[in-house]
Amino acid sequence: MKRDPVATAATRARYDRNARLYDLIESPMEQAAFRRWRKQLWAQVPGGRVLEVGVGTGKNFPYYPKDARVTAVDLSGRMLEQARRRAIHQGIAVELLQMDAQALAFPDGSFDCVVATFVFCSVPNPVLGLSELRRVCKPGGKILLLEHVRPESLWLGKLFDLLNPIAVRLTGANINRRTVENVLRAGLEIEAVHTAFFGIVKCIVARHPAAVVGTPVALAMERGLPQPSDEAVRDPVVRGSG
């Protein structure tokens, strides 16, 4: 699995451009449901050393466990600027670093738990990014994801496929990712999947398989999943001025 520098740069630029208005744009959904789902996800985070991937503007700060030492990363420098302001305003102790989820600059097994909320809709190569989460998590450690995904409904799924290029151009987020399948392809063990909002939002509780040895591709083949090529795991990026 390869990291596409062009797609990654396009994603970074899009979120840099949207950073100042990002919270305002997402405010309706945040008020209606996202806050509740974030709180429920973070309630499952144990203490110890925790990594948040895709911290964005810091919307998860209020839910950080009091006994956790949190490091939070994001691809976008402008989004991190917003997060730093929020951390100061809310008095949150967090280490904020600019970093690509597809190439985390941490040694293997650095964290007791890894968390990401609404992130893998925009990572250019999601299986590569999820494999990095697996790598930096300690064997047996939890990986908690809150993601919007391609609907399971046949007609709604096709509609999301049709609308996806527009969504990517406007927001940088893919709306038709099959994230549960990608989690398995990355070599993680899924303990539970909780579904909300007509099957579009999923809370995925996964774990670094302590006793499993093998590459993500090999593990996917053992589970009977299609072997992911670079093209299969990376959605096309819509480039342009949008």
Secondary structure, DSSP 8 states (H G I E B T S, - for coil): ----HHHHHHHHHHHHHHGGGHHHHHHHHIIIIIHHHHHHHHTT--SEEEEEE--TTTTTGGG--TTEEEEEEES-HHHHHHHHHHHHHHT---EEEE--TTS--S-TT-EEEEEEES-TTT-SSHHHHHHHHHHHEEEEEEEEEEEE---SSHHHHHHHHHHHHHHHHHHS--S---HHHHHHHTT-EEEEEEEETTTTEEEEEEE--TT--S-HHHHHHHTT-----HHHHS-----S--
